[in-house]
């Protein structure tokens, strides 16, 4: 049971996790709270499609040898992007995905299994070619994309990363089917156990179970939810995923590209697949309809979860009652205050995310180095939380406050890595440099929280800055001077927003008077209420 005593050899939960579900006709939102702190927000909008995990039958439109990639039409608004490393490298078996052929090559599941020294786990098995022919030799890992696929070829692919900005979806032919306890990889032969399962006894037990049930030697990784589960439970999940894959192949064979072959589960069902672990103490839902769906799902598949389900019936909105709305608003700001008085500044650009750590109001008591250490250690934990909450991805640069002692740097790095262990997305953290910089990467699958809930500012165009009133005023007066001098105008009108007119009257009155006297003309100021701040126009005569 989820709340019962830990079994011998099984990891003891390190935190208490609550899952809060807010369901409405507009959207479904899921909040994950760990030890009373909001760490993750998932949103399923009725107006947008969640594409990650969907499987499509696509057609290769254009191969780009210079980029070692291809554009594939899978039926989305923008063509999907297939990189050479994401292509199943045994061509006969790759085509066999649509023709009922054998499976072969492995790939790690989102960092669950340790990578090989070359960066990708490779564990091939001999695969018979369709029609009983001898298996072809595997292509080189450095084969060019022209050797692997051709324009017009139909391919079975899965969305690995949703469209971001102007970029189309990134797709892969390495299909992964996540289940409750396993991740099934039909195009692989790698067998592994999640790195987050640290107890050696449990790792060995799970590996033994997989060896016994995985007679075809297909790609399988045991998820953290598999801890403590019996052989029969894991085998049932394995057979279910194999059956699902057989259905996907049949639908793929019958479909005409471009077409969607399988859509991933909706957000509520993904909760049970991806979020429910032994750390979860309760799942609270504010919709009677969704509560009944969850109840049916648990009673048929996970009866032990029944005691964790609660229907929220209070008058106050559930996210407001749990303080989640306030935390979401904070997560959209660039400045994050720490309890000690220090703060973080998080800035997102197209290329990377920068995080700057500052002592702020915190001045410490005695030792300056201890003051910095305390701020940095607190910041490390908060950065890990913000990365998950904001769903930041790609390259992340953290600028910690400089520390003189190596042991203090080690403490900060240990805190950061420990806090990141709870993150479901794979992360890779570099060493802390002498300048206090840390480079880390985090797998990006979909748009971050800021991109999901915000839009580009109409005033600044997304820069975060607009020209000052003084600067715009000087520009307007320069143009007035040029026109009156060149055209000998007797009068010119400055029609402008109220902020500009008031600035000119108060701060630039002497300049306006000097221009009128020198150029022998009149400058008239007119307030245009319909103009946004900073806008002006000039009227001659």
Secondary structure, DSSP 8 states (H G I E B T S, - for coil): -TTS---TTS----S-EEEEEEE-SSEEEEEEEETTEEEEEEEEETTS---TT-EEEEEEEEEETTTTEEEEE-SSSS-EEEEGGGS-S-HHHHHHTTTT--------STT-S---TTSS---------GGG--------TT--HHHH--TT-EEEEEEEE--BTTB--EEESS--EE-SSEEEETT---EEE-TT---HHHHHHHHHHHHHH-TT--EEEE-GGGTT--HHHHHHHHHHHHHHHHHHHHHHHH--SSEEEE----HHHHIIIII--TTEEEEEES-HHHHHHHHHHHHHH-GGGGGGEEE---SS-HHHHTTHHHHHHHHTSSEEE-TTS-EEEEEE-SSEEEEEEE-TT---SS-HHHHHHHHHHHHHHHHHHHHHHTT--EEEEEE----S-HHHHHHHHHHHHHHHTT-SS-EEE----TTSEEEEEE---S--HHHHH----TTTTTSS----HHHHHHHHHHHHHHHHHHH--SEEEEEE-HHHHHHHHHHSHHHHHHHHHHHT-EEEEEE-TTS-TT-EEEEE-
